Each structure stands twice: as C-alpha cells, then as structure tokens.
Amino acid sequence: VFLVWGVYLFLRSSQVVWAALGGIVLALAAYTYPPVRVQVPLLTLLLLVVKRRHLRPGRVVAFLGAMVVTSLPLALRLLDGSLMGRSRALSILNIDYISGHRGALSSWTFVLKQGLDNLFEHLRPSYLFFTGDQNLRHSTQVMGELGWLDILAVAIAGLAVAVVLARACRSAPVPARVPSGLWPLAGLAVVAGGCGTLPAALCWEGLPHALRSMGAWPAVALFTAVCLSAVWSRSRLIPLLALTLALAQTIHFVPHYFRNYPKTSYSAWDGELRDAADTGNLTLFAPVAKRFTELEFRYYLLRNFGQTCASSRAMAHEIVTGK
C-alpha cells in the first residue's frame, strides 16, 4: 500500500509538495517489511530515470530530502545492526554462505551467479502458472501465483512480441495503424516487477518466495491492466475472454480457499498449537507448546495469555524446561 501510494503521490503532480509527500510515504514503506528496504531505493531510482525530463531541482530535493529525513531512524537501527540479524543469516551476501557455496568462483562472481539463479527461480512455470509457492502459508497451491487474467496478459504480450519479430524478419512495412502507446508502460511494469522480486533473490531460503517478492505484485497488476487495455477495443473476444476467465477463477479458487485450504494448511499454520492456545488454559497449552520452537509458541503467550515480550520469554523458558 505504501509503495503504491508513494509512487502515485510522486507522479501525481510536478509540485514540490507532492514530491515531498511521495518521498515520505515511500520511506514509510521501508518500515513495513525488510525486503521492501531493498525495493524502495531501486524504485526511487526507476522513478527518477522515468521522469528525468520533467524534474526540476526543487522537486528532486523535496522528494529525496523527505525520504532521507523520514527513513533516518530506520537507517540508524540498520547501521547499528540491531535489525539485521535475520537478514544477514538468510542473505546470499553472507560471508559464511559465500565461503560454503562458491566453489572455484570468486566471491562476487558467485553472488552474481546465485542472484540470477534465484531471480529466475521466480519465473518457474510451476510457480507462476500451476501451484505457486511450495509453502502452504504463502499459497493455497491450487493455482499459480499469477491469476488467470495475468496469464492472459502474458499471452497477449508474448503474441505482440512475436508479431513484431515476425514483421522485422520479413522486413514487412510498418502497419498503418499505430501500435498502442501503452506497450512501453508494460515494459516499465516488468522492470518494476524485477525490482520487487530482487529482495527475494538475495536470500537463499525458501525459493521461490511469494512473500519476500510481494512488492512485485502491484507491477504485475499494472502489467495486466496495460496489456488488456492495449487490445481491449481491437477485438470483441478480449472483453468476453477476460470476463470468462475472471468468473472461472473465482469459481475455481473461492470454494477451495474456504472449504479445503483450512484443512490442508492446518499443520502449516501450527493449527494444533493455535487450538491449544485458544482454550485459554495454560496447563493444556504447555504440553503442546513443548513440541514447537520457542519462537513459534511465544506469539500465543502474548496473544492469548496476556504476557509481555519480557514476561513471555521467562514463561517460555519455564515451558521448555518443564518448571
């Protein structure tokens, strides 16, 4: 939400106040989820490149200045390392990870290779079109990460590229009808989607990872809208096909989500632990909690048993040790 609104506010007007508001909201996005901290600088650079011909110094200063001031508290915590523990552990830039996996490659060559490999993991057909993320917390696995309208948009874009290449190979004359000016925007959406996927590619765990790459989904929505808009009025088949796919996906997905998914994902969501916590009885909860890690069951000490961060740590120790 913050990413979308930050981009909107920056693009809404050339006035300095809107640029400052865009910078503030984009900086706030970095507080929401660690992967977004990688995406925001990339998205900022992309915005400045796209609007470079329409930027006045005051607008740039207001945009970047507001972003820097808003993100300063977060930056200080990142620099002192207090918020970087998990990020360091999962990063492909981790020195221990590089040493254990690079083989004969130099460190930077390995990081480049691994980053590209991880990035393309998120383009696997099984992930995009069929079953989605392998983690049931991230996906129902009854369909791919792309919706059926998104798949239609990919097909339209692929067909458009194929037509352009075929005409180029035949040296065919330029068609009288001017191609839609929306296609460059589709390309921009692909780049923005890459910026949103890169944070997931910089981690080695759980690939492909739908949550760490969720910053790409606004770009996917934009890509789909652009591709459909570009051909919407060119054929009566497109609106009919889009409506059919939207209804078919709803019929396919919604019953599974509400009827089957709660059962298939029960263990993935620690259902037994949650049910024990919902009893509100610590005596019943403790034996079940001992089968889980402290990180997993402390949340329920906070939610169901009124513990604080400090007291939940002490109570978790008592549960683990049986005291």
C-alpha positions as CSV (number, residue, x, y, z in Angstrom):
1,V,0.0,0.0,0.0
2,F,2.7,2.5,1.0
3,L,4.7,1.7,-2.2
4,V,1.7,2.2,-4.5
5,W,0.7,5.5,-2.8
6,G,4.3,6.8,-2.7
7,V,4.6,6.3,-6.5
8,Y,1.2,7.8,-7.1
9,L,1.9,10.9,-5.0
10,F,5.3,11.5,-6.7
11,L,3.7,11.1,-10.2
12,R,0.5,13.0,-9.4
13,S,1.9,16.4,-9.9
14,S,5.2,18.3,-10.6
15,Q,4.6,20.4,-7.5
16,V,7.2,20.2,-4.7
17,V,4.6,19.3,-2.0
18,W,3.5,16.2,-3.9
19,A,7.1,15.1,-4.4
20,A,7.8,15.5,-0.6
21,L,4.6,13.5,0.2
22,G,5.7,10.8,-2.2
23,G,9.1,10.6,-0.6
24,I,7.6,10.4,2.9
25,V,5.2,7.6,2.0
26,L,7.9,5.6,0.1
27,A,10.2,5.9,3.1
28,L,7.5,4.7,5.4
29,A,7.1,1.6,3.2
30,A,10.7,0.6,4.2
31,Y,9.5,0.3,7.8
32,T,6.8,-2.3,6.9
33,Y,8.9,-5.4,5.8
34,P,12.6,-6.0,5.4
35,P,12.5,-6.9,1.6
36,V,10.9,-3.5,0.9
37,R,14.0,-1.8,2.2
38,V,15.8,-3.2,-0.9
39,Q,13.0,-2.4,-3.2
40,V,12.4,1.3,-2.2
41,P,15.9,2.6,-3.4
42,L,15.5,0.7,-6.7
43,L,12.0,2.0,-7.2
44,T,13.2,5.5,-6.3
45,L,15.9,5.3,-9.0
46,L,13.4,4.0,-11.5
47,L,11.1,6.9,-10.9
48,L,13.9,9.4,-11.3
49,V,15.0,7.8,-14.5
50,V,11.5,7.7,-16.0
51,K,10.7,11.3,-15.1
52,R,14.2,12.7,-15.7
53,R,13.0,15.1,-18.5
54,H,10.4,16.6,-16.2
55,L,12.4,17.0,-13.0
56,R,13.2,20.4,-11.5
57,P,15.9,20.6,-8.8
58,G,13.4,21.6,-6.2
59,R,11.2,18.6,-6.9
60,V,14.2,16.2,-6.6
61,V,15.4,17.8,-3.4
62,A,12.0,17.7,-1.8
63,F,11.5,14.1,-2.9
64,L,14.9,12.8,-1.7
65,G,15.1,15.1,1.3
66,A,11.7,14.0,2.7
67,M,12.7,10.4,2.1
68,V,16.0,10.7,3.9
69,V,14.5,12.5,6.9
70,T,11.7,10.0,7.3
71,S,14.0,7.0,7.0
72,L,16.7,8.3,9.3
73,P,15.5,6.4,12.4
74,L,15.3,3.2,10.5
75,A,18.7,3.8,8.9
76,L,20.3,4.3,12.3
77,R,18.9,1.0,13.5
78,L,20.1,-0.8,10.4
79,L,23.6,0.7,10.7
80,D,24.0,-0.4,14.4
81,G,23.0,-3.9,13.3
82,S,20.0,-4.3,15.7
83,L,17.6,-5.0,12.8
84,M,19.9,-7.0,10.6
85,G,20.2,-10.4,12.3
86,R,17.8,-12.4,10.2
87,S,18.6,-10.5,7.0
88,R,22.3,-11.4,7.4
89,A,21.6,-15.0,8.2
90,L,19.5,-15.5,5.0
91,S,21.4,-13.3,2.6
92,I,23.5,-14.7,-0.2
93,L,25.9,-11.9,0.7
94,N,26.6,-13.6,4.0
95,I,30.3,-14.3,4.1
96,D,29.8,-17.8,5.6
97,Y,27.3,-18.7,2.9
98,I,29.6,-17.5,0.2
99,S,32.5,-19.4,1.6
100,G,30.5,-22.6,1.8
101,H,29.0,-22.5,-1.7
102,R,31.1,-20.5,-4.1
103,G,33.5,-23.4,-5.0
104,A,36.1,-22.2,-7.5
105,L,34.2,-19.0,-8.3
106,S,35.3,-15.6,-6.9
107,S,33.0,-14.2,-4.2
108,W,31.4,-11.5,-6.5
109,T,31.1,-13.9,-9.4
110,F,29.3,-16.4,-7.1
111,V,27.0,-13.7,-5.8
112,L,26.1,-12.6,-9.3
113,K,25.5,-16.2,-10.4
114,Q,23.5,-17.1,-7.4
115,G,21.4,-13.9,-7.5
116,L,20.5,-14.5,-11.2
117,D,19.7,-18.2,-10.4
118,N,17.4,-17.1,-7.5
119,L,15.8,-14.4,-9.6
120,F,14.9,-16.9,-12.3
121,E,13.5,-19.3,-9.7
122,H,10.6,-16.9,-9.5
123,L,9.9,-17.4,-13.3
124,R,9.4,-21.1,-13.0
125,P,6.2,-22.2,-14.8
126,S,5.1,-24.3,-11.8
127,Y,5.4,-21.2,-9.5
128,L,3.7,-18.7,-11.8
129,F,1.1,-20.8,-13.6
130,F,0.3,-24.0,-11.7
131,T,1.0,-24.5,-7.9
132,G,2.6,-21.3,-6.6
133,D,4.8,-21.1,-3.6
134,Q,5.6,-24.5,-2.0
135,N,5.0,-23.1,1.4
136,L,1.3,-23.5,2.3
137,R,1.5,-20.4,4.4
138,H,2.2,-18.4,1.3
139,S,0.0,-20.2,-1.3
140,T,-3.1,-22.4,-1.5
141,Q,-1.2,-24.4,-4.2
142,V,-4.5,-24.8,-6.1
143,M,-3.2,-22.3,-8.7
144,G,-0.1,-20.4,-9.6
145,E,0.9,-17.1,-8.3
146,L,-0.4,-15.4,-11.4
147,G,-4.1,-15.1,-11.7
148,W,-5.8,-16.2,-14.9
149,L,-6.2,-12.6,-16.2
150,D,-2.5,-12.2,-15.6
151,I,-1.8,-15.3,-17.7
152,L,-4.0,-13.8,-20.4
153,A,-1.9,-10.6,-20.3
154,V,1.3,-12.6,-20.6
155,A,-0.1,-14.4,-23.6
156,I,-1.1,-11.1,-25.2
157,A,2.3,-9.6,-24.6
158,G,4.0,-12.7,-26.0
159,L,1.9,-12.6,-29.1
160,A,2.6,-8.9,-29.6
161,V,6.4,-9.6,-29.3
162,A,6.1,-12.5,-31.8
163,V,4.2,-10.3,-34.3
164,V,6.9,-7.6,-34.1
165,L,9.7,-10.1,-34.5
166,A,7.9,-11.7,-37.5
167,R,7.5,-8.4,-39.2
168,A,11.1,-7.5,-38.5
169,C,12.3,-10.8,-40.0
170,R,10.2,-10.3,-43.1
171,S,11.1,-6.6,-43.4
172,A,7.4,-6.0,-43.6
173,P,6.1,-2.4,-43.9
174,V,5.0,-0.6,-40.9
175,P,1.3,-1.1,-40.3
176,A,-1.0,1.9,-41.0
177,R,-2.5,1.6,-37.5
178,V,-0.1,3.0,-34.9
179,P,0.7,0.5,-32.1
180,S,-0.6,1.3,-28.7
181,G,1.5,3.7,-26.7
182,L,0.8,1.6,-23.7
183,W,3.4,-1.0,-24.5
184,P,6.3,1.0,-23.1
185,L,4.4,1.2,-19.9
186,A,4.1,-2.7,-19.9
187,G,7.9,-2.8,-20.2
188,L,8.3,-0.4,-17.3
189,A,6.0,-2.7,-15.2
190,V,8.3,-5.6,-16.0
191,V,11.3,-3.6,-14.7
192,A,9.4,-2.6,-11.6
193,G,8.4,-6.2,-11.1
194,G,12.0,-7.2,-11.2
195,C,12.8,-4.6,-8.5
196,G,10.1,-6.2,-6.3
197,T,11.5,-9.7,-6.9
198,L,15.2,-8.9,-6.3
199,P,14.9,-8.9,-2.5
200,A,13.7,-12.5,-2.5
201,A,16.5,-13.4,-5.0
202,L,19.1,-12.0,-2.5
203,C,18.0,-14.7,0.0
204,W,18.9,-18.4,-0.2
205,E,16.0,-19.8,1.8
206,G,12.5,-20.9,0.6
207,L,12.9,-20.1,-3.0
208,P,10.8,-19.1,-4.9
209,H,9.3,-17.0,-2.1
210,A,6.0,-15.3,-2.6
211,L,6.1,-13.1,0.5
212,R,9.5,-11.7,0.0
213,S,8.7,-10.9,-3.6
214,M,5.2,-9.5,-2.9
215,G,6.4,-6.0,-3.7
216,A,6.3,-7.1,-7.4
217,W,2.5,-7.7,-7.4
218,P,1.5,-4.0,-7.9
219,A,3.7,-4.1,-11.0
220,V,2.0,-7.4,-12.1
221,A,-1.4,-5.7,-11.8
222,L,-0.1,-2.8,-13.8
223,F,1.3,-5.1,-16.5
224,T,-2.0,-7.0,-16.8
225,A,-4.0,-3.8,-17.0
226,V,-1.8,-2.3,-19.6
227,C,-1.8,-5.4,-21.8
228,L,-5.5,-5.8,-21.6
229,S,-6.1,-2.1,-22.3
230,A,-3.8,-2.2,-25.3
231,V,-6.0,-4.7,-27.1
232,W,-9.4,-4.2,-25.4
233,S,-11.1,-2.3,-28.2
234,R,-9.4,-4.2,-31.0
235,S,-11.4,-7.4,-30.6
236,R,-14.8,-8.2,-29.0
237,L,-13.2,-11.5,-28.0
238,I,-10.9,-9.9,-25.4
239,P,-13.6,-8.5,-23.1
240,L,-15.6,-11.7,-23.3
241,L,-12.5,-13.8,-22.6
242,A,-11.4,-11.6,-19.7
243,L,-14.8,-11.8,-18.1
244,T,-14.9,-15.6,-18.6
245,L,-11.5,-16.1,-17.0
246,A,-12.3,-13.9,-14.1
247,L,-15.5,-15.8,-13.3
248,A,-13.9,-19.2,-13.9
249,Q,-11.0,-18.3,-11.5
250,T,-13.4,-17.2,-8.8
251,I,-15.4,-20.4,-9.1
252,H,-12.2,-22.4,-9.0
253,F,-10.5,-20.6,-6.2
254,V,-13.0,-19.4,-3.7
255,P,-14.6,-22.8,-2.7
256,H,-11.2,-24.3,-2.3
257,Y,-10.0,-21.4,-0.2
258,F,-12.8,-21.5,2.3
259,R,-13.6,-25.3,2.3
260,N,-10.3,-27.2,1.6
261,Y,-7.4,-24.8,2.3
262,P,-8.1,-24.6,6.1
263,K,-7.8,-28.4,6.3
264,T,-4.7,-28.8,4.0
265,S,-2.9,-25.9,5.7
266,Y,-3.8,-26.8,9.3
267,S,-0.3,-28.1,10.2
268,A,1.5,-25.3,8.2
269,W,-0.3,-22.7,10.4
270,D,0.5,-24.7,13.6
271,G,-3.2,-25.5,14.0
272,E,-2.7,-27.7,17.0
273,L,-0.8,-25.1,18.8
274,R,-3.3,-22.4,18.0
275,D,-6.2,-24.5,19.1
276,A,-4.5,-25.2,22.4
277,A,-3.8,-21.5,22.9
278,D,-7.5,-20.7,22.2
279,T,-8.6,-22.7,25.2
280,G,-7.0,-20.1,27.4
281,N,-5.8,-22.8,29.7
282,L,-2.0,-22.7,30.2
283,T,-2.0,-26.2,31.7
284,L,-3.4,-27.6,28.4
285,F,-1.2,-25.2,26.3
286,A,2.2,-26.0,27.8
287,P,2.5,-29.7,26.8
288,V,1.5,-28.9,23.2
289,A,3.9,-25.9,23.1
290,K,6.8,-28.0,24.1
291,R,6.6,-29.7,20.7
292,F,7.2,-26.4,18.9
293,T,10.1,-24.0,19.0
294,E,10.0,-21.1,21.4
295,L,9.8,-18.6,18.5
296,E,6.6,-20.4,17.4
297,F,4.7,-20.5,20.7
298,R,5.7,-17.2,22.3
299,Y,3.4,-15.4,20.0
300,Y,0.4,-17.2,21.6
301,L,1.7,-16.3,25.1
302,L,1.4,-12.7,24.0
303,R,-1.9,-13.0,22.2
304,N,-3.8,-15.5,24.4
305,F,-2.2,-15.2,27.9
306,G,-1.6,-11.5,28.3
307,Q,2.2,-11.8,28.5
308,T,4.6,-9.0,27.6
309,C,7.7,-9.5,25.5
310,A,9.8,-9.8,28.6
311,S,7.5,-12.0,30.7
312,S,6.8,-14.3,27.7
313,R,10.5,-15.0,27.4
314,A,10.6,-16.1,31.1
315,M,7.4,-18.2,30.7
316,A,8.7,-19.8,27.5
317,H,11.8,-20.9,29.4
318,E,9.6,-22.4,32.1
319,I,7.5,-24.3,29.4
320,V,10.7,-25.6,27.7
321,T,12.4,-26.7,30.9
322,G,9.2,-28.1,32.5
323,K,9.4,-25.9,35.6
